[in-house]
Structures are given as C-alpha cells and as structure tokens.
C-alpha cells in the first residue's frame, strides 16, 4: 500500500488486498478505516471517507463523480455506490471504450451521512443522499434521498420505520473523546457539490 499515493490517509487504515483503487490521488481517507478484500473504489471527482468507516468485501464506488462517506458509516458486502452513469437517452454512445467526445456521461454524487448503514448488496443511484443514521436493508435499491434515522427496504427503497439515535450519539461522543478524534466535517465539500 505504500506505493499508492492517496490525496490523504489518516491513522489506522487497514486495506486487505486485493483492492482496486482508480484515481487514488482523489481519495481522502480519515482515521480507523477498514477496506476489505475485492473492494473497488474510483476516486472520481473526489472520494472522501471519514473516521471509523468499514467498506466490506466486494463493495464498489464507481461512476466517476463525488462520493462522501461520513464518520461511523458502514458499507456492507457487495454494496454499490454509483456516482455517475452513461446517459441512455440518445445524447451519445455509451461505451467507455470510445473517445469522450462521442460519449454522454453524467457525473453526480452519492453522500452517506454519519451512522448510516448500507446492508449487503444495496445499490445507491447517483444524486442520492443517505440520511444520518439511515439503515438500508439488504438488496434494496435507493433512487431518492432517505430521511435521517429511518429504516428503508425494497426496490425502490421505502421507509418502514424509525431508528432510535440517542444511544448511538452518546457512544459516538465517548469514542471521539477517548480517541481524541476530531469528527470529520465535509460540509463545505457537500455544499460545493449540491449547493
């Protein structure tokens, strides 16, 4: 891993090979991160991963746009975060093998707020913000923003119930205090992306 030049890498970052990084110079890694085997992470226009984040095996961040994963978020095995896509409306050709002038690609973003959990094989489409503390059930497809501290499931994902936040926030504060950790703040980046 010493030969990979990330934009920034914090302390206690464990990367279990093999992992594929595209544009690592656009990837910002916080502290206490685990990236498991067979993950694929495209730095795109900018990928920002906060503190205490786990990206599980066979997860994927692709599409070439922006991706922000805030503190204490979890990305389970096989989850797909799609930050951009070819346009299939006839504006251009859709193969990445072609020169860019013939393609029609829209770059966007995916934002995963703190304490959010994407369960196994969740797919998040471009332009979506997963609300703070949201849980997305296995196999769900998320095409719209989710409300904070809610549980979603299905295709497309729909809210099924609320999630209690009080104990989670209390534990977050204890961890940050014990580890003398400054919480990640991606507010400026998010504002520049989505206004």
MIVO-535460 format. One line per 5 residues: number of its first residue (from 1); their letters; for each residue x, y, z of N, C-alpha, C. Coordinates in pm, 1 decimal, decimal comma, always signed. Atoms other than C-alpha are relative to their C-alpha. Layout:
<sites>
NUM) a) X:Y:Z:X:Y:Z:X:Y:Z  ...
</sites>
This chain:
<sites>
1) xxxxx) +81,1:-118,9:+0,0:+0,0:+0,0:+0,0:+85,9:+126,0:+0,0  -87,1:-116,9:-5,4:+297,2:+231,0:+43,3:+20,2:+64,5:-136,0  -21,2:-54,6:+133,2:+318,6:+273,6:-334,4:-123,7:+72,7:-54,2  +120,4:-71,7:+42,4:-39,5:+408,2:-359,9:+2,7:+138,9:+60,7  -5,5:-139,4:-43,7:-47,6:+787,0:-338,2:-140,9:+57,4:+11,0
6) xxxxx) +131,6:-56,6:-26,3:-378,2:+887,0:-181,5:+11,6:+151,2:+18,4  +1,8:-143,8:-27,7:-480,1:+1253,4:-152,9:+31,1:+24,1:+146,8  -28,4:-6,0:-143,6:-473,3:+1196,5:+222,7:-33,7:-135,9:+59,2  +28,3:+124,3:-70,7:-456,5:+894,8:+450,2:+28,4:+21,9:+148,6  -11,5:-18,2:-144,4:-515,3:+901,0:+825,6:+70,0:-116,7:+67,3
11) xxxxx) -60,5:+105,6:-81,0:-407,7:+667,2:+1103,7:-92,3:-121,6:+4,1  +73,4:+126,4:-17,2:-510,1:+303,9:+1144,1:-91,8:-30,3:-118,2  +74,2:+35,4:+121,1:-622,0:+245,9:+786,1:+48,4:-137,7:-44,2  -32,2:+137,3:+39,6:-631,8:-126,7:+707,8:-65,9:-29,5:-134,0  +48,8:+32,8:+133,4:-663,4:-227,8:+343,1:+42,2:-143,8:-28,5
16) xxxxx) -25,6:+142,1:+20,7:-696,0:-601,8:+281,3:-4,5:-31,0:-148,4  -14,6:+24,4:+143,0:-572,0:-696,2:-63,4:-67,9:-129,7:-41,3  -10,4:-102,2:+103,9:-677,7:-732,1:-332,1:-113,1:+102,3:+7,0  +93,9:-111,6:+11,8:-849,8:-392,6:-357,6:+43,4:+80,2:-121,9  -30,8:-82,6:+116,7:-872,1:-182,8:-674,0:-31,9:+145,7:+30,0
21) xxxxx) +18,0:-144,2:-14,4:-821,9:+192,2:-649,2:+22,2:+64,7:-135,4  -12,2:-78,8:+121,3:-884,4:+413,4:-952,0:+8,4:+145,8:+44,7  -23,0:-139,6:-39,4:-759,7:+774,2:-921,1:+20,8:+14,0:+151,7  -22,2:-11,1:-145,1:-621,2:+727,5:-566,9:+37,9:+141,2:+43,8  -35,5:-138,6:-33,3:-495,1:+1086,6:-581,5:-123,5:+85,8:+29,2
26) xxxxx) +126,8:-68,2:-29,8:-864,5:+1187,3:-547,7:-71,5:-61,8:+120,5  +61,0:+70,1:-113,4:-928,6:+964,5:-242,9:+58,7:+52,9:+130,2  -36,6:-53,2:-130,9:-921,1:+1117,4:+107,3:-48,5:-98,5:+105,7  +34,7:+100,3:-100,7:-911,3:+861,0:+389,9:+22,4:+56,0:+139,5  -10,8:-43,9:-138,2:-978,8:+952,0:+753,1:+74,4:-101,6:+85,2
31) xxxxx) -64,9:+89,6:-96,3:-877,3:+751,3:+1061,0:-88,2:-120,7:+30,1  +70,2:+121,5:-45,2:-969,0:+398,6:+1171,9:-97,0:-51,2:-106,4  +77,9:+48,7:+114,7:-1088,3:+267,8:+835,4:+44,5:-142,2:-31,9  -29,7:+132,8:+54,5:-1111,5:-90,1:+712,7:-62,2:-7,6:-139,0  +48,4:+27,3:+135,2:-1139,5:-160,8:+340,7:+32,5:-146,3:-28,1
36) xxxxx) -16,8:+145,3:+11,7:-1194,0:-532,3:+284,0:+27,3:-43,8:-143,6  -41,8:+59,8:+126,8:-1092,8:-763,9:+1,7:-102,1:+22,4:-111,2  +74,9:-8,9:+125,4:-1215,8:-717,2:-353,0:-88,4:+124,9:-10,1  +70,5:-127,1:+16,1:-1349,6:-365,9:-295,5:+56,3:+71,5:-123,4  -38,7:-81,6:+115,3:-1338,4:-129,8:-594,3:-38,5:+143,1:+32,8
41) xxxxx) +26,8:-139,2:-35,7:-1304,7:+240,9:-524,3:+58,5:+92,1:-106,9  -39,9:-97,3:+101,3:-1295,5:+500,4:-801,4:-5,6:+137,7:+64,9  -7,4:-132,7:-59,8:-1179,3:+837,5:-670,4:-82,0:+103,7:-73,9  +85,0:-88,6:+78,4:-1375,7:+1005,6:-949,3:+40,4:+145,4:+11,7  -25,6:-142,7:-18,4:-1407,0:+1380,0:-894,1:+46,7:+30,2:+142,1
46) xxxxx) -41,4:-12,1:-139,0:-1336,7:+1324,8:-523,6:-75,1:-99,1:+86,2  +60,1:+96,4:-92,0:-1399,2:+1045,7:-272,7:+55,7:+27,0:+138,4  -36,1:-40,5:-135,9:-1396,8:+1138,3:+96,2:-59,6:-100,7:+98,5  +44,3:+102,3:-94,7:-1414,4:+869,2:+364,8:+41,7:+44,3:+139,6  -22,5:-50,7:-134,8:-1447,3:+976,0:+728,3:+61,4:-101,7:+94,4
51) xxxxx) -58,3:+83,1:-105,5:-1343,9:+815,2:+1057,5:-91,6:-117,4:+36,1  +72,4:+120,0:-44,8:-1444,9:+466,9:+1176,3:-99,5:-47,4:-105,1  +81,8:+48,6:+111,3:-1577,8:+355,5:+837,9:+52,0:-136,7:-42,1  -35,3:+130,2:+56,9:-1583,8:-4,1:+714,4:-64,3:-11,6:-137,1  +47,8:+31,3:+134,1:-1614,2:-80,4:+344,4:+27,9:-147,8:-20,6
56) xxxxx) -13,2:+145,8:-1,9:-1679,0:-453,6:+323,4:+36,4:-57,3:-137,2  -43,5:+72,2:+119,9:-1572,1:-711,9:+66,7:-98,7:+17,3:-114,8  +72,8:-8,1:+126,9:-1688,1:-672,9:-292,2:-89,6:+122,9:-11,0  +71,4:-126,4:+13,7:-1824,4:-322,7:-235,7:+61,0:+79,3:-114,6  -43,4:-72,1:+119,0:-1796,8:-74,9:-518,3:-44,2:+145,4:+7,7
61) xxxxx) +31,1:-141,3:+20,2:-1777,4:+302,2:-554,8:+43,1:+29,7:-142,6  -33,2:-19,0:+141,0:-1798,7:+374,0:-926,3:-83,2:+111,9:-59,7  +76,6:-99,5:+73,3:-1923,6:+626,4:-1178,6:+74,3:+128,7:-27,0  -84,1:-114,1:+30,7:-1653,3:+891,6:-1165,7:-43,7:+133,4:+57,5  +44,1:-124,5:-61,7:-1845,9:+1151,3:-962,2:+60,0:+15,8:+139,1
66) xxxxx) -42,1:-20,3:-138,4:-1818,4:+1253,0:-596,5:-63,5:-105,3:+90,0  +54,1:+88,5:-102,2:-1860,6:+1016,0:-303,2:+49,2:+49,3:+135,6  -35,1:-39,2:-135,5:-1869,4:+1120,4:+61,0:-62,0:-100,8:+95,3  +46,1:+93,3:-102,4:-1893,7:+866,5:+342,5:+43,9:+56,9:+134,2  -31,5:-65,2:-126,0:-1915,5:+1033,5:+681,2:+32,5:-101,2:+110,1
71) xxxxx) -45,1:+80,5:-114,2:-1795,6:+904,3:+1021,3:-103,3:-104,8:+42,7  +77,4:+109,1:-59,3:-1923,7:+575,2:+1165,3:-99,7:-63,8:-96,8  +87,8:+63,6:+98,5:-2095,3:+471,0:+840,8:+53,0:-139,0:-32,4  -38,4:+136,0:+36,8:-2091,9:+109,1:+727,6:-51,7:-36,4:-137,0  +34,8:+44,1:+134,9:-2089,1:-23,9:+373,0:+20,2:-151,2:-2,9
76) xxxxx) -8,4:+145,8:-9,7:-2169,4:-397,6:+378,3:+38,7:-64,0:-132,8  -49,9:+75,7:+115,4:-2055,8:-668,1:+136,4:-88,9:+17,5:-121,9  +68,5:-7,7:+128,3:-2149,5:-615,6:-225,0:-78,4:+127,0:-26,0  +73,8:-125,9:+21,8:-2296,5:-266,5:-182,4:+62,2:+77,1:-115,9  -45,4:-75,9:+117,2:-2272,1:-44,7:-490,6:-43,6:+144,7:+14,0
81) xxxxx) +26,0:-143,3:-4,1:-2245,7:+334,9:-474,5:+34,7:+53,3:-138,7  -18,0:-40,0:+139,3:-2293,2:+473,2:-825,9:-5,4:+152,1:-7,5  -10,2:-146,1:-4,8:-2175,3:+835,4:-856,1:-16,2:+67,9:-135,6  +18,3:-54,2:+133,9:-2228,4:+880,3:-1228,8:-37,4:-111,9:-94,0  +45,5:+104,1:+92,0:-2361,3:+698,9:-1531,8:-2,9:+52,6:-142,7
86) xxxxx) +23,5:-33,7:+140,8:-2374,5:+692,5:-1908,1:-146,6:+37,2:-15,7  +137,5:-41,8:+27,7:-2685,4:+864,3:-2043,2:-53,7:-85,8:-114,0  +56,4:+93,8:+97,3:-2908,5:+621,8:-2230,9:-113,4:+62,6:-80,6  +109,9:-69,7:+66,0:-3137,3:+887,2:-2382,0:+31,7:+38,4:-144,7  -33,6:-28,8:+138,5:-2960,8:+907,2:-2717,1:+92,3:+118,8:-20,3
91) xxxxx) -91,1:-115,4:+11,3:-2729,0:+1201,4:-2640,0:+137,4:-39,4:-52,3  -131,8:+45,6:+42,8:-2423,3:+991,3:-2716,7:+9,5:-150,5:+10,4  -24,0:+143,7:-10,7:-2273,5:+647,9:-2726,9:+34,0:-33,2:+145,8  -10,1:+36,0:-141,8:-2247,3:+452,3:-2402,3:+119,7:-85,9:+36,0  -114,3:+86,0:-28,9:-1924,4:+256,4:-2426,8:+120,6:+81,7:+46,4
96) xxxxx) -119,4:-71,1:-45,6:-1624,1:+372,5:-2221,1:+122,3:-25,4:-87,0  -111,6:+26,8:+90,5:-1404,4:+232,0:-2498,5:+14,8:+108,3:-106,2  +1,1:-103,4:+104,1:-1490,9:+530,2:-2719,2:+64,5:+128,6:+48,9  -48,0:-132,1:-41,1:-1331,3:+875,0:-2721,0:-112,0:+75,7:+71,0  +96,7:-70,0:-83,2:-1503,4:+1101,1:-2468,0:-95,7:+89,6:-78,9
101) xxxxx) +85,9:-90,6:+78,3:-1637,2:+1335,7:-2737,5:-123,2:-70,1:-57,6  +113,8:+75,0:+51,5:-1872,0:+1056,8:-2852,9:-91,1:-53,4:+110,3  +75,4:+53,4:-112,9:-1995,9:+963,1:-2504,7:-91,8:+106,3:+60,7  +87,2:-87,6:-79,0:-2276,7:+1110,3:-2294,5:-1,0:-56,7:+141,3  -13,9:+47,4:-137,4:-2184,5:+1067,8:-1928,2:-36,5:+113,4:+94,1
106) xxxxx) +36,2:-98,8:-101,6:-2335,1:+1248,7:-1631,2:+65,8:-40,1:+132,5  -63,8:+21,9:-129,3:-2118,9:+1274,7:-1319,3:-86,7:+63,3:+107,9  +85,0:-49,1:-106,4:-2305,8:+1319,3:-994,0:+67,6:-25,7:+134,5  -53,9:+23,9:-133,1:-2258,1:+1221,3:-629,0:-82,5:-106,1:+71,9  +70,5:+77,6:-102,2:-2351,1:+981,0:-351,2:+55,8:+47,8:+133,1
111) xxxxx) -40,9:-44,3:-132,7:-2344,0:+1106,5:+7,2:-61,0:-93,7:+102,8  +42,9:+87,7:-107,6:-2361,7:+868,1:+301,4:+28,1:+74,4:+130,3  -17,1:-77,4:-122,2:-2421,1:+1063,1:+623,2:+42,5:-90,7:+115,8  -56,2:+77,8:-111,2:-2275,3:+956,2:+958,6:-103,6:-94,9:+60,4  +77,3:+107,3:-63,2:-2404,7:+640,4:+1126,8:-95,5:-71,4:-94,6
116) xxxxx) +84,2:+72,0:+95,5:-2578,9:+526,2:+808,6:+60,1:-137,9:-26,5  -43,6:+136,8:+28,5:-2561,3:+156,3:+723,9:-65,7:-46,2:-129,0  +49,1:+64,2:+121,5:-2592,6:+1,5:+381,1:+23,5:-148,6:+17,5  -13,5:+144,1:-18,5:-2662,0:-370,2:+423,3:+45,7:-65,8:-131,4  -54,3:+76,6:+112,2:-2548,0:-643,3:+182,7:-76,0:+25,5:-130,0
121) xxxxx) +50,5:-12,9:+137,6:-2597,3:-580,6:-188,9:-96,5:+117,1:-22,1  +77,5:-121,7:+23,8:-2761,2:-237,6:-156,8:+59,6:+72,7:-120,5  -43,0:-82,8:+112,4:-2744,2:-20,3:-470,2:-51,0:+141,6:+24,4  +36,2:-140,8:-16,1:-2740,0:+359,6:-433,9:+26,0:+70,3:-132,9  -10,1:-66,4:+130,0:-2806,8:+556,8:-752,3:+60,3:+140,1:+12,4
126) xxxxx) -60,2:-133,8:-2,4:-2640,2:+886,7:-849,6:-97,3:+105,9:+50,0  +79,2:-112,6:-46,0:-2761,3:+1205,2:-683,6:-74,8:-24,2:+129,5  +72,1:+38,5:-121,9:-2873,7:+1035,4:-360,6:+82,8:+31,7:+123,8  -58,7:-15,8:-132,7:-2801,6:+1133,9:-1,2:-70,4:-94,8:+95,1  +52,9:+89,7:-102,2:-2846,0:+861,9:+259,2:+5,7:+77,4:+131,3
131) xxxxx) +9,4:-84,3:-118,6:-2964,4:+1048,2:+569,8:+76,3:-55,6:+119,5  -71,5:+39,5:-121,6:-2779,4:+1042,9:+902,2:-76,4:-111,1:+71,3  +57,9:+109,9:-75,7:-2841,5:+715,1:+1082,9:-96,0:-88,6:-75,6  +89,3:+85,8:+78,6:-3045,5:+561,6:+799,6:+59,0:-140,2:-13,1  -39,2:+138,0:+26,9:-3034,1:+184,5:+759,2:-73,1:-42,5:-126,0
136) xxxxx) +58,7:+47,9:+124,6:-3090,2:+39,5:+413,0:+12,9:-152,7:-0,8  +3,2:+146,2:-10,3:-3192,5:-329,0:+417,8:+64,2:-66,7:-121,6  -67,4:+78,7:+104,0:-3016,6:-596,1:+211,6:-79,6:-2,7:-130,2  +59,1:+11,5:+132,1:-3082,9:-594,1:-160,3:-84,6:+118,0:-44,5  +82,6:-115,5:+35,1:-3257,0:-256,3:-159,9:+67,5:+85,3:-107,3
141) xxxxx) -49,2:-92,5:+101,2:-3221,8:-7,4:-444,2:-49,3:+139,0:+37,6  +33,2:-133,7:-47,4:-3210,1:+357,5:-338,9:+12,7:+97,9:-116,3  +3,0:-94,5:+111,1:-3312,3:+612,3:-602,0:-30,7:+142,2:+45,1  +33,0:-131,8:-55,1:-3412,9:+903,4:-373,1:+63,5:+14,4:+137,7  -55,9:-25,9:-132,2:-3273,7:+1068,4:-59,4:-81,5:-70,7:+108,1
146) xxxxx) +69,4:+61,4:-112,9:-3356,1:+897,1:+270,1:-3,9:+96,5:+117,5  +14,2:-82,3:-119,5:-3474,4:+1060,1:+590,5:+98,3:-47,2:+106,8  -89,4:+40,5:-109,6:-3238,6:+1064,5:+889,6:-69,4:-96,5:+96,3  +41,9:+92,3:-106,6:-3271,4:+786,3:+1149,6:-125,7:-77,1:-37,7  +111,1:+79,1:+51,3:-3505,3:+575,3:+937,8:+53,4:-129,1:-59,5
151) xxxxx) -36,1:+128,7:+58,9:-3503,9:+219,1:+807,8:-77,7:-14,9:-130,4  +57,5:+13,7:+133,3:-3565,6:+153,9:+438,7:+23,8:-140,6:-52,9  -21,4:+126,7:+70,3:-3613,6:-159,7:+232,4:-80,6:-3,5:-128,3  +73,3:+22,5:+123,2:-3722,1:-270,1:-110,9:+65,0:+58,8:-122,7  -48,0:-47,1:+128,8:-3681,8:-182,0:-474,6:-117,3:+62,9:-75,6
156) xxxxx) -89,9:-94,9:-64,3:-3720,4:+108,2:-484,5:-19,5:+0,8:+151,4  +3,3:+1,3:-145,8:-3639,5:+151,6:-115,8:-107,6:+94,7:+52,3  +103,9:-79,9:-65,4:-3926,6:+275,8:+100,8:+20,6:-8,1:+151,1  -14,2:-6,8:-144,8:-3927,0:+382,0:+464,9:-96,5:-97,7:+66,8  +84,4:+94,6:-72,2:-4054,5:+111,7:+700,9:-17,6:+36,9:+146,6
161) xxxxx) +13,0:-44,8:-139,1:-3983,7:+257,7:+1046,5:+114,2:+93,8:+35,2  -103,4:-89,5:-50,4:-3770,1:+491,8:+1254,7:+104,1:-77,1:+79,2  -110,9:+57,9:-75,8:-3440,9:+419,8:+1432,8:+34,8:+96,9:+112,5  -34,5:-84,5:-113,9:-3350,2:+549,1:+1779,0:+145,5:+43,9:-11,6  -133,8:-54,5:+16,7:-3046,1:+773,9:+1779,4:+71,2:+28,6:+131,0
166) xxxxx) -57,9:-52,8:-124,0:-2984,8:+863,0:+2146,3:+123,4:-77,8:+45,9  -113,9:+80,1:-46,4:-2754,7:+573,1:+2246,0:+115,6:+7,7:-99,2  -104,4:-4,4:+103,1:-2563,3:+586,7:+1914,6:+79,5:+130,1:+10,5  -69,5:-129,0:-12,1:-2481,9:+957,5:+1953,4:+81,1:+4,7:+129,0  -73,8:+5,8:-126,8:-2381,5:+901,6:+2317,1:+130,2:-78,6:-16,1
171) xxxxx) -119,3:+82,6:+21,6:-2139,1:+625,2:+2212,1:+98,8:+68,0:-94,8  -87,7:-75,3:+90,1:-2003,4:+836,6:+1923,8:+82,5:+101,2:+78,8  -69,8:-101,2:-79,3:-1917,3:+1113,9:+2168,9:+106,8:-62,1:+89,7  -98,2:+68,5:-85,9:-1742,0:+868,3:+2402,9:+121,9:-45,0:-80,8  -110,6:+45,9:+84,7:-1532,8:+718,1:+2120,4:+87,4:+117,2:-40,7
176) xxxxx) -76,9:-116,7:+43,0:-1429,9:+1059,5:+1988,9:+82,0:+58,2:+114,5  -71,3:-53,1:-115,8:-1335,6:+1174,2:+2338,7:+115,8:-90,8:+40,8  -104,7:+95,3:-39,2:-1141,6:+857,1:+2426,9:+116,0:+0,1:-98,3  -103,4:+6,4:+103,4:-950,8:+864,1:+2098,5:+52,5:+137,6:-38,6  -41,1:-137,1:+31,5:-905,3:+1240,4:+2096,1:-14,3:+26,3:-150,5
181) xxxxx) +24,8:-3,4:+143,6:-1059,9:+1231,8:+1749,4:-90,9:+117,6:-34,3  +82,2:-110,8:+49,1:-1192,8:+1537,7:+1569,3:-93,6:-57,3:-106,9  +93,1:+51,7:+100,7:-1510,0:+1444,1:+1379,6:+27,1:+59,6:-137,9  -14,0:-49,2:+137,4:-1487,7:+1472,9:+1001,9:-108,6:+102,1:-27,9  +98,2:-101,2:+38,9:-1661,7:+1776,1:+857,2:+12,2:+21,6:-150,9
186) xxxxx) +0,7:-9,9:+145,5:-1745,7:+1752,9:+488,5:-100,7:+103,7:-49,3  +104,5:-97,3:+32,7:-1996,8:+2042,6:+495,1:+36,2:+83,6:-122,5  -38,8:-85,2:+114,0:-1800,5:+2266,7:+255,0:+0,4:-78,4:-130,3  -5,4:+82,4:+120,4:-1744,5:+1983,1:+9,1:-142,1:-31,2:-47,7  +137,7:+31,6:+36,0:-2111,0:+1879,7:+20,6:-68,8:+123,4:-58,2
191) xxxxx) +62,1:-122,5:+50,3:-2225,4:+2240,8:-25,3:+49,2:+36,0:-140,1  -52,4:-30,0:+133,8:-1995,8:+2281,8:-325,4:-53,8:-95,8:-105,6  +51,5:+100,0:+94,0:-2138,2:+1964,4:-482,4:-148,5:+22,0:-27,8  +145,1:-4,3:+17,6:-2509,6:+2006,4:-420,1:-60,3:+138,3:+24,8  +44,5:-137,1:-18,1:-2527,6:+2376,9:-336,6:-87,3:+13,3:+116,8
</sites>
